[in-house]
Amino acid sequence: MGTVASWLCRLGLAALGFATLGTSGRAAAEPHLVLYSANDSTVNSMVADAFTKASGITVDVISTGSGVLFRRLVSEQARPQADVIWGVSSSLLKENSKLFEPYAAKERNAIAPEYRDPNNLWIGTNLQVLTISQNTVAIPAAEGPKRWSDLLDPKWKERIAYTDPANSGSSYVNATFLLSLWGGGDPAWTNIAKLLANTRVLNRSTLVFEGNGSGEYPLGISLEYAGLLWRQNNAPVLVVYPADGTVAIAEGVAIIKDGPNPEAAKAFVDFINQKGIQEQLLRSTFRRPARQDIDLAAMPGHMPPLSALKIMPYDDAKWEASRRETLTRLRTLIQSTR
């Protein structure tokens, strides 16, 4: 039976891509991994299969919205049922850091300090840029919104898809970023109410992406990778980087404290942060890597560098501290604008 150390050594071969390594001779009793993920099923299956081939560790994936996953983690705190949580926003990882076990990932220094926890409780795997996604069959390219403030126009009523911020970390960041962008206080909340009145609020981000790609929803309050992925698959989707500014938020991975398979969890964290794996995720799914040593110009998707975008600061601490009250107020506005 191979030791975990030998598995991690073998994982180094995956830096060339999603390597396929033999698993003969590994006993069925070796640890498996229970993975909580807010990523879509295609990404989960691709990564789980690659990890199993590279390590011999089987993976059970539980996939749902990030808000749902964290409520589940809290309810299971006395007896954790999962080993790793992945594909959730840094704001949620920070807020729930007491649920995690510290682990210094092998290649953590390739990721900028602002995208990982100083105490190694979580580490960023990719960056999500907040964007507007436009279906150019439903709305010709030149006629769509160019700024977040354009979405307040009543002509877009029920034509914008948006994920319930109670179920999505990135959706919560988007709402609170706009509150800051619009100056805070009552005027900003008035604008948020106008925006929500124009939206169709959906339970999962994937429903926003799919609905925009198919044309069911002409516009989506979205994420960069989703628009690029649909465009790559010949959907008439335009990724709009709002001229009034946007945010690049880290999504990451963390080991769940007292999870049943801690060594397998460490192996997964090291695997998902490898350069080759991050490059393959970019090629296949257009996730912008958190690593700083990947040449975006040489990769599919033609992603602009962050330096070419108007990236705005985001006050994680402020919006983490006020999450409960902010979500309550957002929920009230959503209900009142239906």
GIUR-V12290 format. One record per residue. N is the residue number from 1. RES is the residue in one letter. PSI is psi in whole degrees, 0 to 359 (NA if undefined). Layout:
n->[N & N]
res->[RES & RES]
psi->[PSI & PSI]
This chain:
n->[1 & 2 & 3 & 4 & 5 & 6 & 7 & 8 & 9 & 10 & 11 & 12 & 13 & 14 & 15 & 16 & 17 & 18 & 19 & 20 & 21 & 22 & 23 & 24 & 25 & 26 & 27 & 28 & 29 & 30 & 31 & 32 & 33 & 34 & 35 & 36 & 37 & 38 & 39 & 40 & 41 & 42 & 43 & 44 & 45 & 46 & 47 & 48 & 49 & 50 & 51 & 52 & 53 & 54 & 55 & 56 & 57 & 58 & 59 & 60 & 61 & 62 & 63 & 64 & 65 & 66 & 67 & 68 & 69 & 70 & 71 & 72 & 73 & 74 & 75 & 76 & 77 & 78 & 79 & 80 & 81 & 82 & 83 & 84 & 85 & 86 & 87 & 88 & 89 & 90 & 91 & 92 & 93 & 94 & 95 & 96 & 97 & 98 & 99 & 100 & 101 & 102 & 103 & 104 & 105 & 106 & 107 & 108 & 109 & 110 & 111 & 112 & 113 & 114 & 115 & 116 & 117 & 118 & 119 & 120 & 121 & 122 & 123 & 124 & 125 & 126 & 127 & 128 & 129 & 130 & 131 & 132 & 133 & 134 & 135 & 136 & 137 & 138 & 139 & 140 & 141 & 142 & 143 & 144 & 145 & 146 & 147 & 148 & 149 & 150 & 151 & 152 & 153 & 154 & 155 & 156 & 157 & 158 & 159 & 160 & 161 & 162 & 163 & 164 & 165 & 166 & 167 & 168 & 169 & 170 & 171 & 172 & 173 & 174 & 175 & 176 & 177 & 178 & 179 & 180 & 181 & 182 & 183 & 184 & 185 & 186 & 187 & 188 & 189 & 190 & 191 & 192 & 193 & 194 & 195 & 196 & 197 & 198 & 199 & 200 & 201 & 202 & 203 & 204 & 205 & 206 & 207 & 208 & 209 & 210 & 211 & 212 & 213 & 214 & 215 & 216 & 217 & 218 & 219 & 220 & 221 & 222 & 223 & 224 & 225 & 226 & 227 & 228 & 229 & 230 & 231 & 232 & 233 & 234 & 235 & 236 & 237 & 238 & 239 & 240 & 241 & 242 & 243 & 244 & 245 & 246 & 247 & 248 & 249 & 250 & 251 & 252 & 253 & 254 & 255 & 256 & 257 & 258 & 259 & 260 & 261 & 262 & 263 & 264 & 265 & 266 & 267 & 268 & 269 & 270 & 271 & 272 & 273 & 274 & 275 & 276 & 277 & 278 & 279 & 280 & 281 & 282 & 283 & 284 & 285 & 286 & 287 & 288 & 289 & 290 & 291 & 292 & 293 & 294 & 295 & 296 & 297 & 298 & 299 & 300 & 301 & 302 & 303 & 304 & 305 & 306 & 307 & 308 & 309 & 310 & 311 & 312 & 313 & 314 & 315 & 316 & 317 & 318 & 319 & 320 & 321 & 322 & 323 & 324 & 325 & 326 & 327 & 328 & 329 & 330 & 331 & 332 & 333 & 334 & 335 & 336 & 337 & 338]
res->[M & G & T & V & A & S & W & L & C & R & L & G & L & A & A & L & G & F & A & T & L & G & T & S & G & R & A & A & A & E & P & H & L & V & L & Y & S & A & N & D & S & T & V & N & S & M & V & A & D & A & F & T & K & A & S & G & I & T & V & D & V & I & S & T & G & S & G & V & L & F & R & R & L & V & S & E & Q & A & R & P & Q & A & D & V & I & W & G & V & S & S & S & L & L & K & E & N & S & K & L & F & E & P & Y & A & A & K & E & R & N & A & I & A & P & E & Y & R & D & P & N & N & L & W & I & G & T & N & L & Q & V & L & T & I & S & Q & N & T & V & A & I & P & A & A & E & G & P & K & R & W & S & D & L & L & D & P & K & W & K & E & R & I & A & Y & T & D & P & A & N & S & G & S & S & Y & V & N & A & T & F & L & L & S & L & W & G & G & G & D & P & A & W & T & N & I & A & K & L & L & A & N & T & R & V & L & N & R & S & T & L & V & F & E & G & N & G & S & G & E & Y & P & L & G & I & S & L & E & Y & A & G & L & L & W & R & Q & N & N & A & P & V & L & V & V & Y & P & A & D & G & T & V & A & I & A & E & G & V & A & I & I & K & D & G & P & N & P & E & A & A & K & A & F & V & D & F & I & N & Q & K & G & I & Q & E & Q & L & L & R & S & T & F & R & R & P & A & R & Q & D & I & D & L & A & A & M & P & G & H & M & P & P & L & S & A & L & K & I & M & P & Y & D & D & A & K & W & E & A & S & R & R & E & T & L & T & R & L & R & T & L & I & Q & S & T & R]
psi->[129 & 147 & 165 & 322 & 319 & 325 & 315 & 325 & 315 & 328 & 334 & 333 & 337 & 354 & 343 & 357 & 193 & 89 & 150 & 111 & 146 & 148 & 11 & 145 & 356 & 129 & 147 & 340 & 353 & 155 & 146 & 180 & 134 & 117 & 122 & 127 & 139 & 4 & 163 & 166 & 327 & 314 & 315 & 314 & 317 & 312 & 317 & 316 & 318 & 319 & 317 & 318 & 324 & 331 & 339 & 3 & 120 & 155 & 129 & 120 & 129 & 116 & 127 & 186 & 152 & 322 & 319 & 318 & 317 & 326 & 324 & 316 & 317 & 317 & 335 & 9 & 323 & 335 & 81 & 139 & 351 & 165 & 324 & 144 & 138 & 150 & 29 & 157 & 154 & 329 & 318 & 324 & 318 & 315 & 328 & 24 & 337 & 345 & 358 & 156 & 130 & 139 & 125 & 98 & 145 & 321 & 33 & 331 & 349 & 353 & 130 & 145 & 328 & 349 & 23 & 158 & 135 & 338 & 16 & 31 & 340 & 162 & 139 & 142 & 329 & 164 & 134 & 121 & 126 & 128 & 171 & 131 & 129 & 125 & 114 & 355 & 317 & 322 & 113 & 147 & 317 & 346 & 1 & 174 & 148 & 344 & 159 & 321 & 336 & 336 & 350 & 347 & 129 & 341 & 343 & 8 & 128 & 17 & 2 & 125 & 140 & 139 & 139 & 120 & 343 & 341 & 356 & 123 & 319 & 327 & 322 & 317 & 319 & 314 & 315 & 329 & 317 & 324 & 318 & 316 & 323 & 15 & 357 & 175 & 192 & 320 & 320 & 318 & 326 & 318 & 320 & 320 & 318 & 317 & 311 & 328 & 337 & 355 & 159 & 115 & 121 & 160 & 334 & 148 & 324 & 330 & 325 & 311 & 312 & 317 & 324 & 318 & 323 & 344 & 358 & 321 & 113 & 328 & 150 & 136 & 108 & 192 & 148 & 309 & 325 & 315 & 319 & 321 & 315 & 321 & 320 & 329 & 25 & 19 & 147 & 67 & 131 & 129 & 118 & 118 & 106 & 134 & 339 & 5 & 159 & 183 & 142 & 111 & 141 & 140 & 147 & 193 & 146 & 150 & 129 & 129 & 132 & 25 & 160 & 340 & 71 & 324 & 321 & 325 & 316 & 319 & 320 & 318 & 316 & 322 & 311 & 342 & 359 & 148 & 315 & 322 & 318 & 321 & 320 & 323 & 322 & 313 & 319 & 329 & 357 & 29 & 123 & 120 & 148 & 337 & 147 & 359 & 24 & 129 & 102 & 328 & 335 & 3 & 158 & 158 & 336 & 45 & 133 & 146 & 156 & 330 & 340 & 353 & 158 & 86 & 125 & 154 & 154 & 127 & 85 & 311 & 316 & 311 & 338 & 316 & 330 & 18 & 311 & 312 & 322 & 316 & 322 & 316 & 321 & 318 & 318 & 318 & 319 & 313 & 321 & 343 & 8 & NA]
